[in-house]
Amino acid sequence: MPRKKGQPRRAQKYGLWGRSGAERFSLYVAEELVPELEQALLNGQALQQLVREMGVRYTQILRSERSERQSKQQSNSRRKKS
């Protein structure tokens, strides 16, 4: 809705909500903090993505090392039987 000349500008209201453990929360965010908070949230999302990628890579490395150990154990047990 357009404001009439001379009327004070209404401050926009911002909120942040989410979960902490099993509890929900909501916070009022002052307008001047919004840009900083938006950047922090973007940084957090990027960090989460990196952690997920690292988890996948780490799991692949562990699997690879495990199968190498199993292959060595199988070849060693075959040699002992011969």
Phi and psi restraints in degrees (range 20) as a CNS / XPLOR table:
assign (resid 1 and name C) (resid 2 and name N)
       (resid 2 and name CA) (resid 2 and name C) 1.0 -68.2 20.0 2
assign (resid 2 and name N) (resid 2 and name CA)
       (resid 2 and name C) (resid 3 and name N) 1.0 145.6 20.0 2
assign (resid 2 and name C) (resid 3 and name N)
       (resid 3 and name CA) (resid 3 and name C) 1.0 -96.7 20.0 2
assign (resid 3 and name N) (resid 3 and name CA)
       (resid 3 and name C) (resid 4 and name N) 1.0 151.4 20.0 2
assign (resid 3 and name C) (resid 4 and name N)
       (resid 4 and name CA) (resid 4 and name C) 1.0 -80.7 20.0 2
assign (resid 4 and name N) (resid 4 and name CA)
       (resid 4 and name C) (resid 5 and name N) 1.0 153.0 20.0 2
assign (resid 4 and name C) (resid 5 and name N)
       (resid 5 and name CA) (resid 5 and name C) 1.0 -59.0 20.0 2
assign (resid 5 and name N) (resid 5 and name CA)
       (resid 5 and name C) (resid 6 and name N) 1.0 133.4 20.0 2
assign (resid 5 and name C) (resid 6 and name N)
       (resid 6 and name CA) (resid 6 and name C) 1.0 92.7 20.0 2
assign (resid 6 and name N) (resid 6 and name CA)
       (resid 6 and name C) (resid 7 and name N) 1.0 -13.1 20.0 2
assign (resid 6 and name C) (resid 7 and name N)
       (resid 7 and name CA) (resid 7 and name C) 1.0 -78.8 20.0 2
assign (resid 7 and name N) (resid 7 and name CA)
       (resid 7 and name C) (resid 8 and name N) 1.0 142.4 20.0 2
assign (resid 7 and name C) (resid 8 and name N)
       (resid 8 and name CA) (resid 8 and name C) 1.0 -67.5 20.0 2
assign (resid 8 and name N) (resid 8 and name CA)
       (resid 8 and name C) (resid 9 and name N) 1.0 147.3 20.0 2
assign (resid 8 and name C) (resid 9 and name N)
       (resid 9 and name CA) (resid 9 and name C) 1.0 -74.3 20.0 2
assign (resid 9 and name N) (resid 9 and name CA)
       (resid 9 and name C) (resid 10 and name N) 1.0 131.9 20.0 2
assign (resid 9 and name C) (resid 10 and name N)
       (resid 10 and name CA) (resid 10 and name C) 1.0 -82.0 20.0 2
assign (resid 10 and name N) (resid 10 and name CA)
       (resid 10 and name C) (resid 11 and name N) 1.0 131.7 20.0 2
assign (resid 10 and name C) (resid 11 and name N)
       (resid 11 and name CA) (resid 11 and name C) 1.0 -70.5 20.0 2
assign (resid 11 and name N) (resid 11 and name CA)
       (resid 11 and name C) (resid 12 and name N) 1.0 137.5 20.0 2
assign (resid 11 and name C) (resid 12 and name N)
       (resid 12 and name CA) (resid 12 and name C) 1.0 -73.9 20.0 2
assign (resid 12 and name N) (resid 12 and name CA)
       (resid 12 and name C) (resid 13 and name N) 1.0 148.1 20.0 2
assign (resid 12 and name C) (resid 13 and name N)
       (resid 13 and name CA) (resid 13 and name C) 1.0 -107.7 20.0 2
assign (resid 13 and name N) (resid 13 and name CA)
       (resid 13 and name C) (resid 14 and name N) 1.0 135.3 20.0 2
assign (resid 13 and name C) (resid 14 and name N)
       (resid 14 and name CA) (resid 14 and name C) 1.0 -125.7 20.0 2
assign (resid 14 and name N) (resid 14 and name CA)
       (resid 14 and name C) (resid 15 and name N) 1.0 147.4 20.0 2
assign (resid 14 and name C) (resid 15 and name N)
       (resid 15 and name CA) (resid 15 and name C) 1.0 -138.8 20.0 2
assign (resid 15 and name N) (resid 15 and name CA)
       (resid 15 and name C) (resid 16 and name N) 1.0 155.1 20.0 2
assign (resid 15 and name C) (resid 16 and name N)
       (resid 16 and name CA) (resid 16 and name C) 1.0 -125.6 20.0 2
assign (resid 16 and name N) (resid 16 and name CA)
       (resid 16 and name C) (resid 17 and name N) 1.0 129.5 20.0 2
assign (resid 16 and name C) (resid 17 and name N)
       (resid 17 and name CA) (resid 17 and name C) 1.0 -140.3 20.0 2
assign (resid 17 and name N) (resid 17 and name CA)
       (resid 17 and name C) (resid 18 and name N) 1.0 158.3 20.0 2
assign (resid 17 and name C) (resid 18 and name N)
       (resid 18 and name CA) (resid 18 and name C) 1.0 175.9 20.0 2
assign (resid 18 and name N) (resid 18 and name CA)
       (resid 18 and name C) (resid 19 and name N) 1.0 -155.3 20.0 2
assign (resid 18 and name C) (resid 19 and name N)
       (resid 19 and name CA) (resid 19 and name C) 1.0 -126.7 20.0 2
assign (resid 19 and name N) (resid 19 and name CA)
       (resid 19 and name C) (resid 20 and name N) 1.0 143.8 20.0 2
assign (resid 19 and name C) (resid 20 and name N)
       (resid 20 and name CA) (resid 20 and name C) 1.0 -127.0 20.0 2
assign (resid 20 and name N) (resid 20 and name CA)
       (resid 20 and name C) (resid 21 and name N) 1.0 102.4 20.0 2
assign (resid 20 and name C) (resid 21 and name N)
       (resid 21 and name CA) (resid 21 and name C) 1.0 68.3 20.0 2
assign (resid 21 and name N) (resid 21 and name CA)
       (resid 21 and name C) (resid 22 and name N) 1.0 -126.2 20.0 2
assign (resid 21 and name C) (resid 22 and name N)
       (resid 22 and name CA) (resid 22 and name C) 1.0 -93.5 20.0 2
assign (resid 22 and name N) (resid 22 and name CA)
       (resid 22 and name C) (resid 23 and name N) 1.0 -7.0 20.0 2
assign (resid 22 and name C) (resid 23 and name N)
       (resid 23 and name CA) (resid 23 and name C) 1.0 -96.0 20.0 2
assign (resid 23 and name N) (resid 23 and name CA)
       (resid 23 and name C) (resid 24 and name N) 1.0 143.4 20.0 2
assign (resid 23 and name C) (resid 24 and name N)
       (resid 24 and name CA) (resid 24 and name C) 1.0 -90.7 20.0 2
assign (resid 24 and name N) (resid 24 and name CA)
       (resid 24 and name C) (resid 25 and name N) 1.0 152.0 20.0 2
assign (resid 24 and name C) (resid 25 and name N)
       (resid 25 and name CA) (resid 25 and name C) 1.0 -142.9 20.0 2
assign (resid 25 and name N) (resid 25 and name CA)
       (resid 25 and name C) (resid 26 and name N) 1.0 159.2 20.0 2
assign (resid 25 and name C) (resid 26 and name N)
       (resid 26 and name CA) (resid 26 and name C) 1.0 -146.2 20.0 2
assign (resid 26 and name N) (resid 26 and name CA)
       (resid 26 and name C) (resid 27 and name N) 1.0 141.9 20.0 2
assign (resid 26 and name C) (resid 27 and name N)
       (resid 27 and name CA) (resid 27 and name C) 1.0 -132.6 20.0 2
assign (resid 27 and name N) (resid 27 and name CA)
       (resid 27 and name C) (resid 28 and name N) 1.0 142.4 20.0 2
assign (resid 27 and name C) (resid 28 and name N)
       (resid 28 and name CA) (resid 28 and name C) 1.0 -78.6 20.0 2
assign (resid 28 and name N) (resid 28 and name CA)
       (resid 28 and name C) (resid 29 and name N) 1.0 137.1 20.0 2
assign (resid 28 and name C) (resid 29 and name N)
       (resid 29 and name CA) (resid 29 and name C) 1.0 -119.7 20.0 2
assign (resid 29 and name N) (resid 29 and name CA)
       (resid 29 and name C) (resid 30 and name N) 1.0 121.1 20.0 2
assign (resid 29 and name C) (resid 30 and name N)
       (resid 30 and name CA) (resid 30 and name C) 1.0 -64.5 20.0 2
assign (resid 30 and name N) (resid 30 and name CA)
       (resid 30 and name C) (resid 31 and name N) 1.0 145.6 20.0 2
assign (resid 30 and name C) (resid 31 and name N)
       (resid 31 and name CA) (resid 31 and name C) 1.0 -55.6 20.0 2
assign (resid 31 and name N) (resid 31 and name CA)
       (resid 31 and name C) (resid 32 and name N) 1.0 -38.8 20.0 2
assign (resid 31 and name C) (resid 32 and name N)
       (resid 32 and name CA) (resid 32 and name C) 1.0 -70.9 20.0 2
assign (resid 32 and name N) (resid 32 and name CA)
       (resid 32 and name C) (resid 33 and name N) 1.0 -15.6 20.0 2
assign (resid 32 and name C) (resid 33 and name N)
       (resid 33 and name CA) (resid 33 and name C) 1.0 -91.8 20.0 2
assign (resid 33 and name N) (resid 33 and name CA)
       (resid 33 and name C) (resid 34 and name N) 1.0 -10.6 20.0 2
assign (resid 33 and name C) (resid 34 and name N)
       (resid 34 and name CA) (resid 34 and name C) 1.0 -58.3 20.0 2
assign (resid 34 and name N) (resid 34 and name CA)
       (resid 34 and name C) (resid 35 and name N) 1.0 -49.7 20.0 2
assign (resid 34 and name C) (resid 35 and name N)
       (resid 35 and name CA) (resid 35 and name C) 1.0 -59.2 20.0 2
assign (resid 35 and name N) (resid 35 and name CA)
       (resid 35 and name C) (resid 36 and name N) 1.0 -42.4 20.0 2
assign (resid 35 and name C) (resid 36 and name N)
       (resid 36 and name CA) (resid 36 and name C) 1.0 -65.6 20.0 2
assign (resid 36 and name N) (resid 36 and name CA)
       (resid 36 and name C) (resid 37 and name N) 1.0 -41.2 20.0 2
assign (resid 36 and name C) (resid 37 and name N)
       (resid 37 and name CA) (resid 37 and name C) 1.0 -67.1 20.0 2
assign (resid 37 and name N) (resid 37 and name CA)
       (resid 37 and name C) (resid 38 and name N) 1.0 -40.8 20.0 2
assign (resid 37 and name C) (resid 38 and name N)
       (resid 38 and name CA) (resid 38 and name C) 1.0 -58.8 20.0 2
assign (resid 38 and name N) (resid 38 and name CA)
       (resid 38 and name C) (resid 39 and name N) 1.0 -43.9 20.0 2
assign (resid 38 and name C) (resid 39 and name N)
       (resid 39 and name CA) (resid 39 and name C) 1.0 -65.2 20.0 2
assign (resid 39 and name N) (resid 39 and name CA)
       (resid 39 and name C) (resid 40 and name N) 1.0 -40.1 20.0 2
assign (resid 39 and name C) (resid 40 and name N)
       (resid 40 and name CA) (resid 40 and name C) 1.0 -63.5 20.0 2
assign (resid 40 and name N) (resid 40 and name CA)
       (resid 40 and name C) (resid 41 and name N) 1.0 -40.2 20.0 2
assign (resid 40 and name C) (resid 41 and name N)
       (resid 41 and name CA) (resid 41 and name C) 1.0 -66.1 20.0 2
assign (resid 41 and name N) (resid 41 and name CA)
       (resid 41 and name C) (resid 42 and name N) 1.0 -40.9 20.0 2
assign (resid 41 and name C) (resid 42 and name N)
       (resid 42 and name CA) (resid 42 and name C) 1.0 -62.9 20.0 2
assign (resid 42 and name N) (resid 42 and name CA)
       (resid 42 and name C) (resid 43 and name N) 1.0 -42.4 20.0 2
assign (resid 42 and name C) (resid 43 and name N)
       (resid 43 and name CA) (resid 43 and name C) 1.0 -61.3 20.0 2
assign (resid 43 and name N) (resid 43 and name CA)
       (resid 43 and name C) (resid 44 and name N) 1.0 -41.5 20.0 2
assign (resid 43 and name C) (resid 44 and name N)
       (resid 44 and name CA) (resid 44 and name C) 1.0 -64.1 20.0 2
assign (resid 44 and name N) (resid 44 and name CA)
       (resid 44 and name C) (resid 45 and name N) 1.0 -40.0 20.0 2
assign (resid 44 and name C) (resid 45 and name N)
       (resid 45 and name CA) (resid 45 and name C) 1.0 -65.2 20.0 2
assign (resid 45 and name N) (resid 45 and name CA)
       (resid 45 and name C) (resid 46 and name N) 1.0 -41.4 20.0 2
assign (resid 45 and name C) (resid 46 and name N)
       (resid 46 and name CA) (resid 46 and name C) 1.0 -63.9 20.0 2
assign (resid 46 and name N) (resid 46 and name CA)
       (resid 46 and name C) (resid 47 and name N) 1.0 -40.5 20.0 2
assign (resid 46 and name C) (resid 47 and name N)
       (resid 47 and name CA) (resid 47 and name C) 1.0 -64.3 20.0 2
assign (resid 47 and name N) (resid 47 and name CA)
       (resid 47 and name C) (resid 48 and name N) 1.0 -42.0 20.0 2
assign (resid 47 and name C) (resid 48 and name N)
       (resid 48 and name CA) (resid 48 and name C) 1.0 -59.5 20.0 2
assign (resid 48 and name N) (resid 48 and name CA)
       (resid 48 and name C) (resid 49 and name N) 1.0 -42.6 20.0 2
assign (resid 48 and name C) (resid 49 and name N)
       (resid 49 and name CA) (resid 49 and name C) 1.0 -62.0 20.0 2
assign (resid 49 and name N) (resid 49 and name CA)
       (resid 49 and name C) (resid 50 and name N) 1.0 -43.9 20.0 2
assign (resid 49 and name C) (resid 50 and name N)
       (resid 50 and name CA) (resid 50 and name C) 1.0 -62.4 20.0 2
assign (resid 50 and name N) (resid 50 and name CA)
       (resid 50 and name C) (resid 51 and name N) 1.0 -41.1 20.0 2
assign (resid 50 and name C) (resid 51 and name N)
       (resid 51 and name CA) (resid 51 and name C) 1.0 -63.6 20.0 2
assign (resid 51 and name N) (resid 51 and name CA)
       (resid 51 and name C) (resid 52 and name N) 1.0 -41.4 20.0 2
assign (resid 51 and name C) (resid 52 and name N)
       (resid 52 and name CA) (resid 52 and name C) 1.0 -61.3 20.0 2
assign (resid 52 and name N) (resid 52 and name CA)
       (resid 52 and name C) (resid 53 and name N) 1.0 -45.3 20.0 2
assign (resid 52 and name C) (resid 53 and name N)
       (resid 53 and name CA) (resid 53 and name C) 1.0 -62.6 20.0 2
assign (resid 53 and name N) (resid 53 and name CA)
       (resid 53 and name C) (resid 54 and name N) 1.0 -42.1 20.0 2
assign (resid 53 and name C) (resid 54 and name N)
       (resid 54 and name CA) (resid 54 and name C) 1.0 -64.3 20.0 2
assign (resid 54 and name N) (resid 54 and name CA)
       (resid 54 and name C) (resid 55 and name N) 1.0 -37.0 20.0 2
assign (resid 54 and name C) (resid 55 and name N)
       (resid 55 and name CA) (resid 55 and name C) 1.0 -62.0 20.0 2
assign (resid 55 and name N) (resid 55 and name CA)
       (resid 55 and name C) (resid 56 and name N) 1.0 -42.3 20.0 2
assign (resid 55 and name C) (resid 56 and name N)
       (resid 56 and name CA) (resid 56 and name C) 1.0 -64.7 20.0 2
assign (resid 56 and name N) (resid 56 and name CA)
       (resid 56 and name C) (resid 57 and name N) 1.0 -47.1 20.0 2
assign (resid 56 and name C) (resid 57 and name N)
       (resid 57 and name CA) (resid 57 and name C) 1.0 -61.1 20.0 2
assign (resid 57 and name N) (resid 57 and name CA)
       (resid 57 and name C) (resid 58 and name N) 1.0 -44.6 20.0 2
assign (resid 57 and name C) (resid 58 and name N)
       (resid 58 and name CA) (resid 58 and name C) 1.0 -61.9 20.0 2
assign (resid 58 and name N) (resid 58 and name CA)
       (resid 58 and name C) (resid 59 and name N) 1.0 -42.8 20.0 2
assign (resid 58 and name C) (resid 59 and name N)
       (resid 59 and name CA) (resid 59 and name C) 1.0 -62.3 20.0 2
assign (resid 59 and name N) (resid 59 and name CA)
       (resid 59 and name C) (resid 60 and name N) 1.0 -41.7 20.0 2
assign (resid 59 and name C) (resid 60 and name N)
       (resid 60 and name CA) (resid 60 and name C) 1.0 -63.3 20.0 2
assign (resid 60 and name N) (resid 60 and name CA)
       (resid 60 and name C) (resid 61 and name N) 1.0 -40.9 20.0 2
assign (resid 60 and name C) (resid 61 and name N)
       (resid 61 and name CA) (resid 61 and name C) 1.0 -64.0 20.0 2
assign (resid 61 and name N) (resid 61 and name CA)
       (resid 61 and name C) (resid 62 and name N) 1.0 -45.1 20.0 2
assign (resid 61 and name C) (resid 62 and name N)
       (resid 62 and name CA) (resid 62 and name C) 1.0 -60.9 20.0 2
assign (resid 62 and name N) (resid 62 and name CA)
       (resid 62 and name C) (resid 63 and name N) 1.0 -42.3 20.0 2
assign (resid 62 and name C) (resid 63 and name N)
       (resid 63 and name CA) (resid 63 and name C) 1.0 -62.2 20.0 2
assign (resid 63 and name N) (resid 63 and name CA)
       (resid 63 and name C) (resid 64 and name N) 1.0 -44.3 20.0 2
assign (resid 63 and name C) (resid 64 and name N)
       (resid 64 and name CA) (resid 64 and name C) 1.0 -61.7 20.0 2
assign (resid 64 and name N) (resid 64 and name CA)
       (resid 64 and name C) (resid 65 and name N) 1.0 -46.4 20.0 2
assign (resid 64 and name C) (resid 65 and name N)
       (resid 65 and name CA) (resid 65 and name C) 1.0 -62.9 20.0 2
assign (resid 65 and name N) (resid 65 and name CA)
       (resid 65 and name C) (resid 66 and name N) 1.0 -38.9 20.0 2
assign (resid 65 and name C) (resid 66 and name N)
       (resid 66 and name CA) (resid 66 and name C) 1.0 -64.4 20.0 2
assign (resid 66 and name N) (resid 66 and name CA)
       (resid 66 and name C) (resid 67 and name N) 1.0 -45.7 20.0 2
assign (resid 66 and name C) (resid 67 and name N)
       (resid 67 and name CA) (resid 67 and name C) 1.0 -67.8 20.0 2
assign (resid 67 and name N) (resid 67 and name CA)
       (resid 67 and name C) (resid 68 and name N) 1.0 -32.7 20.0 2
assign (resid 67 and name C) (resid 68 and name N)
       (resid 68 and name CA) (resid 68 and name C) 1.0 -64.4 20.0 2
assign (resid 68 and name N) (resid 68 and name CA)
       (resid 68 and name C) (resid 69 and name N) 1.0 -43.3 20.0 2
assign (resid 68 and name C) (resid 69 and name N)
       (resid 69 and name CA) (resid 69 and name C) 1.0 -62.6 20.0 2
assign (resid 69 and name N) (resid 69 and name CA)
       (resid 69 and name C) (resid 70 and name N) 1.0 -42.4 20.0 2
assign (resid 69 and name C) (resid 70 and name N)
       (resid 70 and name CA) (resid 70 and name C) 1.0 -65.3 20.0 2
assign (resid 70 and name N) (resid 70 and name CA)
       (resid 70 and name C) (resid 71 and name N) 1.0 -39.0 20.0 2
assign (resid 70 and name C) (resid 71 and name N)
       (resid 71 and name CA) (resid 71 and name C) 1.0 -63.5 20.0 2
assign (resid 71 and name N) (resid 71 and name CA)
       (resid 71 and name C) (resid 72 and name N) 1.0 -43.4 20.0 2
assign (resid 71 and name C) (resid 72 and name N)
       (resid 72 and name CA) (resid 72 and name C) 1.0 -63.8 20.0 2
assign (resid 72 and name N) (resid 72 and name CA)
       (resid 72 and name C) (resid 73 and name N) 1.0 -41.7 20.0 2
assign (resid 72 and name C) (resid 73 and name N)
       (resid 73 and name CA) (resid 73 and name C) 1.0 -64.8 20.0 2
assign (resid 73 and name N) (resid 73 and name CA)
       (resid 73 and name C) (resid 74 and name N) 1.0 -39.9 20.0 2
assign (resid 73 and name C) (resid 74 and name N)
       (resid 74 and name CA) (resid 74 and name C) 1.0 -66.9 20.0 2
assign (resid 74 and name N) (resid 74 and name CA)
       (resid 74 and name C) (resid 75 and name N) 1.0 -41.2 20.0 2
assign (resid 74 and name C) (resid 75 and name N)
       (resid 75 and name CA) (resid 75 and name C) 1.0 -69.4 20.0 2
assign (resid 75 and name N) (resid 75 and name CA)
       (resid 75 and name C) (resid 76 and name N) 1.0 -36.0 20.0 2
assign (resid 75 and name C) (resid 76 and name N)
       (resid 76 and name CA) (resid 76 and name C) 1.0 -67.2 20.0 2
assign (resid 76 and name N) (resid 76 and name CA)
       (resid 76 and name C) (resid 77 and name N) 1.0 -39.5 20.0 2
assign (resid 76 and name C) (resid 77 and name N)
       (resid 77 and name CA) (resid 77 and name C) 1.0 -70.9 20.0 2
assign (resid 77 and name N) (resid 77 and name CA)
       (resid 77 and name C) (resid 78 and name N) 1.0 -32.0 20.0 2
assign (resid 77 and name C) (resid 78 and name N)
       (resid 78 and name CA) (resid 78 and name C) 1.0 -67.9 20.0 2
assign (resid 78 and name N) (resid 78 and name CA)
       (resid 78 and name C) (resid 79 and name N) 1.0 -39.2 20.0 2
assign (resid 78 and name C) (resid 79 and name N)
       (resid 79 and name CA) (resid 79 and name C) 1.0 -64.9 20.0 2
assign (resid 79 and name N) (resid 79 and name CA)
       (resid 79 and name C) (resid 80 and name N) 1.0 -40.0 20.0 2
assign (resid 79 and name C) (resid 80 and name N)
       (resid 80 and name CA) (resid 80 and name C) 1.0 -67.2 20.0 2
assign (resid 80 and name N) (resid 80 and name CA)
       (resid 80 and name C) (resid 81 and name N) 1.0 -33.6 20.0 2
assign (resid 80 and name C) (resid 81 and name N)
       (resid 81 and name CA) (resid 81 and name C) 1.0 -73.0 20.0 2
assign (resid 81 and name N) (resid 81 and name CA)
       (resid 81 and name C) (resid 82 and name N) 1.0 -27.3 20.0 2
